[in-house]
Amino acid sequence: MKRTVRKILESSQSSPGDYEDTVTGRELESRNGQKATESDSTAQSSEKGGNSLPELQEALGIVDHELILKLLSQIGGATPIEGPKAAVDWSYVATAFRGIGSKGELEGLMAAQIVATHNLGMEFLRRVARQEQSNAGIDLNLNRGMKVLRMFATLLERLDHHRGKGGQKMVVEHVHIYKGGQAIVGTVSHDKSTSGSRKPDEEQD
């Protein structure tokens, strides 16, 4: 029976910051080895996003479920929550992580950083918008938010580059000009106000 990551992580009864390196996915699973009730099964089936471990393994291209849980826990630790007693929205964390569609462990690490920097950046911007915030606090949180969101944009570019979506550059090494031809040097533009094109600097044989 599929069990969502939210159920697994919430069952650890610890905040994201309390997640110990020694707590493995198997230990988290063992804490929830009891048979799910029918109502719990109904609640899981109604949840959207496909955030069970098998679905995340398929979507992320990561076989090791312990790595997936660790990355989700790290993202949760970088996800601001309202108040010390508030719980992390694990469904959001898992859905955001899965939505990037990483393929393999390396992209999974980058995807975790992307989600984490987004969460932190938005938290700093939220603090900027607080009515009771001082001018110094606005400047401080705005600067922090911009730094984190620039990191977010850089991570996106690096991920695209890793996936081969970066801009391609064409290098022309040899140009052959045959008799009667012209080599155009400069920018070619077209002026609609005239009957013809504005001629650039030309070099002719």
C-alpha positions as CSV (number, residue, x, y, z in Angstrom):
1,M,0.0,0.0,0.0
2,K,1.4,3.4,-0.9
3,R,2.2,5.7,1.9
4,T,3.0,9.3,1.3
5,V,6.3,10.8,2.4
6,R,4.4,13.3,4.5
7,K,3.1,10.4,6.7
8,I,6.6,8.9,7.0
9,L,8.3,12.1,7.9
10,E,5.6,13.3,10.3
11,S,5.7,10.0,12.1
12,S,9.3,10.7,13.2
13,Q,7.8,13.2,15.6
14,S,10.6,15.7,15.1
15,S,11.0,19.0,13.6
16,P,13.2,19.3,10.4
17,G,16.0,20.7,12.4
18,D,16.0,17.8,14.8
19,Y,16.4,15.2,12.0
20,E,19.6,13.3,12.9
21,D,22.0,11.9,10.4
22,T,21.7,8.5,12.1
23,V,17.9,8.3,11.4
24,T,17.6,6.3,8.2
25,G,14.7,5.8,5.9
26,R,14.4,2.2,7.1
27,E,14.1,3.4,10.7
28,L,11.5,5.9,9.7
29,E,9.6,3.2,7.9
30,S,9.8,0.9,10.9
31,R,8.2,3.5,13.1
32,N,5.2,3.3,10.8
33,G,5.2,-0.4,10.2
34,Q,1.7,-0.7,11.6
35,K,-1.1,-1.4,9.2
36,A,-2.8,1.7,7.8
37,T,-6.4,2.1,8.7
38,E,-9.1,2.3,6.1
39,S,-9.7,6.0,6.8
40,D,-6.0,6.7,6.4
41,S,-6.0,4.8,3.1
42,T,-8.9,6.9,1.9
43,A,-7.1,10.1,2.9
44,Q,-4.0,9.1,1.1
45,S,-5.8,8.2,-2.1
46,S,-7.5,11.6,-2.1
47,E,-4.1,13.5,-1.9
48,K,-2.8,14.9,-5.2
49,G,0.7,15.0,-6.4
50,G,1.9,11.4,-6.4
51,N,4.1,11.9,-3.3
52,S,4.5,8.3,-2.2
53,L,8.0,6.9,-2.1
54,P,7.6,4.7,-5.2
55,E,6.2,7.6,-7.2
56,L,9.0,9.9,-6.1
57,Q,11.6,7.3,-7.0
58,E,10.2,7.1,-10.5
59,A,9.7,10.8,-10.9
60,L,13.1,11.8,-9.6
61,G,15.1,8.9,-11.1
62,I,16.6,8.1,-7.6
63,V,16.4,4.5,-6.5
64,D,17.7,5.0,-2.9
65,H,14.6,6.0,-0.9
66,E,16.8,7.0,2.1
67,L,18.4,9.7,-0.1
68,I,15.0,11.0,-1.1
69,L,13.9,11.2,2.5
70,K,17.1,12.9,3.5
71,L,16.8,15.5,0.7
72,L,13.2,16.1,1.7
73,S,14.2,16.6,5.3
74,Q,16.8,19.1,4.3
75,I,14.3,21.0,2.2
76,G,11.9,20.9,5.2
77,G,14.7,22.3,7.4
78,A,15.0,25.3,5.1
79,T,11.2,25.8,4.8
80,P,10.1,28.6,7.2
81,I,7.1,27.8,9.4
82,E,4.8,30.0,11.4
83,G,5.7,29.5,15.1
84,P,7.7,26.9,17.0
85,K,4.7,24.5,17.2
86,A,3.8,24.7,13.5
87,A,4.4,21.7,11.3
88,V,6.1,21.6,8.0
89,D,3.8,21.1,5.0
90,W,5.5,18.0,3.7
91,S,3.0,17.7,0.8
92,Y,4.3,21.0,-0.5
93,V,7.9,20.1,0.1
94,A,7.6,16.8,-1.8
95,T,5.4,18.3,-4.6
96,A,7.9,21.2,-5.2
97,F,10.8,18.8,-5.1
98,R,9.1,16.4,-7.5
99,G,7.9,19.2,-9.8
100,I,11.5,20.0,-10.9
101,G,11.6,16.5,-12.4
102,S,15.2,15.7,-11.6
103,K,16.8,12.6,-13.1
104,G,19.3,11.0,-10.9
105,E,21.1,11.8,-7.7
106,L,23.1,14.9,-8.9
107,E,20.0,16.6,-10.3
108,G,18.2,15.6,-7.1
109,L,20.8,17.5,-5.0
110,M,20.4,20.6,-7.3
111,A,16.6,20.3,-7.1
112,A,16.7,20.3,-3.3
113,Q,18.9,23.4,-3.3
114,I,16.5,25.1,-5.7
115,V,13.5,24.5,-3.6
116,A,15.3,25.5,-0.4
117,T,16.6,28.8,-1.8
118,H,13.1,29.6,-3.1
119,N,11.6,29.0,0.3
120,L,14.2,31.1,2.1
121,G,13.9,33.9,-0.5
122,M,10.2,34.1,-0.1
123,E,10.5,34.1,3.6
124,F,12.7,37.2,3.5
125,L,10.3,38.9,1.2
126,R,7.4,38.1,3.5
127,R,9.3,39.8,6.4
128,V,9.8,42.9,4.2
129,A,6.0,43.1,3.8
130,R,5.2,43.0,7.5
131,Q,3.5,46.2,8.6
132,E,5.5,46.4,11.8
133,Q,8.8,46.0,10.0
134,S,11.3,48.9,10.5
135,N,13.1,50.6,7.6
136,A,16.3,48.9,8.6
137,G,14.6,45.6,8.8
138,I,13.1,46.1,5.4
139,D,16.5,46.9,3.9
140,L,18.1,43.9,5.7
141,N,15.5,41.4,4.6
142,L,15.3,42.7,1.1
143,N,19.0,42.4,0.6
144,R,19.0,38.9,2.0
145,G,16.1,37.9,-0.1
146,M,17.7,39.2,-3.3
147,K,20.9,37.4,-2.5
148,V,19.1,34.1,-2.0
149,L,16.9,34.5,-5.1
150,R,19.9,35.3,-7.2
151,M,21.4,32.0,-6.0
152,F,18.0,30.4,-6.9
153,A,18.3,31.8,-10.5
154,T,21.9,30.6,-10.8
155,L,20.9,27.1,-9.7
156,L,18.2,27.1,-12.4
157,E,20.7,28.1,-15.0
158,R,23.2,25.4,-13.8
159,L,20.5,22.8,-13.9
160,D,19.5,23.8,-17.5
161,H,23.1,23.8,-18.5
162,H,23.5,20.3,-17.0
163,R,20.5,19.1,-19.0
164,G,21.9,20.6,-22.2
165,K,19.4,23.4,-22.4
166,G,22.0,26.2,-22.3
167,G,22.4,28.6,-25.2
168,Q,24.3,27.2,-28.2
169,K,27.1,29.2,-29.9
170,M,28.1,28.9,-33.5
171,V,31.7,29.6,-34.4
172,V,32.6,30.3,-38.0
173,E,36.2,29.5,-38.6
174,H,36.5,29.9,-42.4
175,V,34.8,32.3,-44.7
176,H,35.3,31.9,-48.5
177,I,34.5,34.8,-50.7
178,Y,34.2,33.9,-54.4
179,K,34.6,36.3,-57.3
180,G,31.8,38.8,-57.5
181,G,30.8,38.2,-53.9
182,Q,30.7,40.5,-51.0
183,A,31.7,40.1,-47.4
184,I,29.5,42.2,-45.0
185,V,31.2,43.7,-42.0
186,G,28.9,45.3,-39.4
187,T,25.3,45.1,-38.5
188,V,22.7,44.6,-41.2
189,S,19.5,46.6,-40.5
190,H,16.4,47.5,-42.5
191,D,14.9,50.9,-42.6
192,K,11.2,50.8,-43.5
193,S,11.2,54.5,-44.3
194,T,13.4,54.0,-47.3
195,S,12.9,51.9,-50.3
196,G,15.9,49.8,-49.6
197,S,18.1,48.5,-46.9
198,R,20.7,50.7,-45.2
199,K,24.0,49.5,-46.4
200,P,26.6,48.4,-43.9
201,D,30.3,48.8,-44.3
202,E,31.2,46.4,-47.1
203,E,34.4,44.8,-48.2
204,Q,34.5,43.7,-51.8
205,D,36.9,41.7,-53.9
